[in-house]
């Protein structure tokens, strides 16, 4: 039997959802408590009933984003054979749909440049999210018999994150070309085409 969430738990989750979306769009420093609470349809004063500080909110919002990201990675890599899983992950991650909806996508392209300046707890969670993604990719590469699966996982993740970050910064046409080139060349490099 599913547990029913209390009003406070639903409100807390709504604030985290708004914070995660806003951070993907504007970065950790791009959101204020007042604007966030307004986005959530709440008063500024209610913030401290849910979070001890803005730093605590940022850390929890990073964790929320990473939970969403883990679902994508685990669904792609855990439910198919390794080759199909990696192909599906690359196709999904480097899609125009994801490029055009950063508020719901992987947080790495949006937050990688500022992770070093995040509060310690948020940075630690961000780094654990990167490590988890790399471990999942490495396991898939090991299943595919690829040499140096950990190093390959780091390289592939870096290319996907970088390609998405650059695609979002470019014009629509140029960004879409970046994604298409990265998808094609990653598939070739990994022998998945």
N, C-alpha and C positions, 0 to 999 in steps of 0.2 A: 504494500500500500504506500503510495507516494505521500511524503510529508507535505503539509500545507505550510507555505511560507507566511511568516508574520508580516504585518504592514511594514515594520522597520526593516526586515530582511528584503522585501520587495523594493523599498525605497533605496536601500543600500545598493542593491543590484542595479537599479536604474541609474544611480549616480555613477557607478563604475562603468556601466555601458556607455554613458555619455562621455565620461573622462577618456575611456579607451578610444572612442571615435574621434574626439577632439585632439587627442595626442597624436593619432595617426595623421591628422590633417595639419596640425599646427605645432607639433612637438611638445615636449614636456614644459618648456618655458612659455609656450604660446597659449596656455590656458590659465585663466584666473579663477579663483574659487567663486567669485561673484558670477562670472559669466557661465561657469559650469553649472552652478545651482540654478541659474535662470534657464539654461538649456534643459535641465532635468525637471523644470516646472516647480522648483522649490525656492525657499527663501535662503539667503546667504547665511543667516543665523543658524539654520538647521544643519549646516555642514559638520560642526563639531560634535553632533550627536552620533555621527557615523565614522569620523576619522579624527585621530589625535592631532594630525597636522597635515599640511599640504604634501610634505614628503611622504607621509604614510599613504595618502591618496595616490600619489604618483607610483609608488611601489606596487600597490594593489591593482592599479590600472594596467601596469606592465604585465603583472601576473594574469589579469583577465585577457589581455591581448594574446599572451602566450598560450593560454588554454585553447583559445580559438585556433591558433596556429598549429598546436599539437594535433588537434582533430583533423585538419587537412593533411598533415604529414602522415599521421598514423593510418588514416583511411586509405590514402594512396598507397603507402608502402606495406601495410599489414594485410590487406584483403586480396591482393593479387600476387601473381608470381612477380619476382623482383624486376624483371625487364619491363613488364606492363606497368608495374607500380611506379618505377622511376620515370618512365615515359609520361604517365598520367600526371605525376607531380610536376614535371617540367612544363608540360602543356598548360596545366592549371595556373602554376605560379607565374609564368611568363605570358599570360594572356592579356589581350586588350581589355577584357572585362575587369580583370583585377587592376590593371593600370588606371582605369577610369573610376574605380571605387576604392580609393585608398583608405577611406574611413572604416572599411570592413576587412581589409587585407592584412597580410603579414606585416608586423610592425618593424621588421628589420630595415627595409629601405628608408622608412620615415625617421627612424630613431638612431640608426647606427652612428651617424655623425655627432650626435649629442649625448650618446650613452655615457661617454667618459665624464660628462659634467652632471649627470643625474645624481640624485641622492644615493648613498652607498647601497641601501637595500634595493632600490630600483635597478641600479647597475648590476648588482649580483643576480637578480632575477632575469634581467636581460641576457646576461652572459650564460646563465644556466639554460635559457631558451635556445640560444645559439648552439650550445654544447649538445642539447637533446636532439636538435635538428641534425647536427653533424653525426651523432651516434646512429640515428635512424638511417641516414644516407649511407654511412659506412657499413652497416649491417646488410643493406641491400647490395652494395657494391661487392661485399665479401661473398654474398650468395651468388652474384654474377661471376665470381672468379676474377675480379679486377685486382691488379697489384696495388699495393699501398692504399687500402680502402679508406683509412682515416685521412690521409693527405688528399686523396681524391675528393672525399666528402667536403673537406674544407675549401678546396678549390672550386668545386661545383656550386656550393652554397654562396661563396663570395661572388662568383659570376652571376648567379641568379639575382642576388640582392643588388649588386652593382648595376646590372642591366635594367632592373625595375626602377631603381633610383634615377638613372639617366633617362629612361623612357618617359618618366613622369616630368622631368625637367625640360625635355625637348618639346617641339611642336608635335601635334597629334601624328602627323605623317611620319616624321623622323622617329618619334617614340615607338610607333608601331613597327617601323623598320628595324629598330634596335632589338625589339622583342623577337621578331621573326628570325633575325640573324642569330641571335643567341639561342633560341630554341633549336634551330636547324643545326648549328655548329656543336651545341652540347650533345644532341642526339648522335651526330656523326662521331664525335670524340668518344662517346660512351658505347658506340656500336649498337645503337638502339633504333636505327632507321631501316 
